[in-house]
Amino acid sequence: MNFIIFNLLVITAWLTLVLWCGGAWLTWRGIRRQRELGVIENPTLKDAVAPLVSILVPARNEANRTLENSIASMLAQDYENYEVIVTNDRSIDATGEILHRLARRDARLKIIDGKDLPAGWLGKPHAMNQAFEVARGSWILATDADMLFDGRALSTTLFHAQTNGYDALTLLPRVECVTFWERVFMPTFGWFMLLARPLERVNDGTKADALGVGGFFLIRRAWVERIGGWRAVRAEVAEDLRLAEKLKAAGARLRIEYAPRLVRTQMQTDLAEIWEGFTKNLYAGTRFSLARAVFGGAAVFVFSVLPSIVAVVCFVTWMFSNSSARWMMMLGVPLALVWAVQALTFGFVYKQIGLPLRFAWLVPLGHLLFVMILFNSAFRIAFGSGVMWKGRVLYRRDGVRPPRDV
């Protein structure tokens, strides 16, 4: 290998180590600063009469997941004045039967049998819009059909929002990771998301950063109407993120809290579900920019995946070759340290969310999967073949395309 090129690679390896040390510090600092929104016992709302809250739930093909337990948890709130409106979004399984059976037991549960998609709409925004059109509450809680609520989630969050004057409050739930691929990938995704949009910046009214979590997004009705509701995000696959951006840009006081004891979910259960679910979303995170997706994915591969691969190659070469190959250790040592710092960084994350620390060593695998899904998402949407989600193809060339104004 050319001596100059080799020296440049060694310098790059040490710079990558410095970069990851900075990432470890930012991660540690972020976790130390993070404050959990816990259960508030016997909250006293400032209104003489408890305001009506409308919980809106889109449901499509949820029969084999946690649908029944999820809706039951929403109907078991200790808050006195709320309604639950579920849109059965043209499900082709037993979702509708389950929902109507539950509705016969509890008058607070209203079921809407969803209409066909109008031109220009994606499924979830349309389902949410149908529910919103019949909602009566002065507060709107947008959620998902796989969320499990603590019995005090609604009273706690409404009290927190009213006491602090928030117009919108969104919660980061506990994401339960049971299978191997969940434990490898989900912390990686969460880490990227929180690095891209730090909570302190989202909660700073002077910053443009915004983040909305579709699993729990409590918003004053007046603000939903002011920004145009789900009609304003009808072609958005990341409608929760775009709603948050529109709310904050319009002047609403947006707050995001970490609340693992109030809400929890298992987003995907295996590799196939992870691949499909995040293929739907990751390209939207680049604002549908192919250049950003390619550059970002390549950067993650070079700085997060490649170091561990090259480190292993260097050490194997050193072990099974003669002494003349020991120069490989000049490159292998800093790259092995990069891998170790990666594991340390994610050790903070895994400890915080209660997952086995041994999975922190598999960070490069999680990042590799992230890059593969990002590229799959970007190229399928950019070139018009579309992405599959719950039996529908989104963003196909002859269908709804990504918004141009993002």
Protein Blocks (a to p, Z undefined) as FASTA:
>chain_A
ZZklmmmmmmmmmmmmmmmmmmmmmmmmmmmmpccddddehiacfbfbacddddddddeh
kllmmmlmmmmmmmmccbfbdcdddddehiabfklmmmmmmmmmpmkbccdddddddehi
afklmmmmmmmmmpcbfbdcdddfkbccdfklmmmmmmmmmmnopabdcdddddddfbfm
lmmmmmmmmmmmmmmmgfklmmpmkbmbdcddfkbccddfklmmmnopjmlmmmbfblml
mmmmmmmmnopacdddddfklpccdfbfbfklmmmmmmmmmmmmnoopaklmmmmmmmmm
mmmmmmmmmmmmmmmmmmmmcfklmmmmmmmmmmmmmmmmmmmmmmmmmmmnopafklmm
mmmmmmmmmmmmmmmmmmmmmnonopaeehiaehifklccddfkZZ
